[in-house]
């Protein structure tokens, strides 16, 4: 059943792609996209005590530790 659905989808896509596409041009577009903001890790629970750590690793590029804790 999946193979038949995939084949039908592939045939409809290839038929639509065979048409000649005109390039999109917009003369009002200026500049370039802005860079994505830098992601920053924020402690969710800074006062939560660590009771049963499984793995402790350094966070790359910082002096912080990442802790994986077993809650079971």
Secondary structure, DSSP 8 states (H G I E B T S, - for coil): -HHHHHHHHHHHHHHHHTS-------TT--S------------S-TT----SEEEEEE-TTSS-EEEEE---
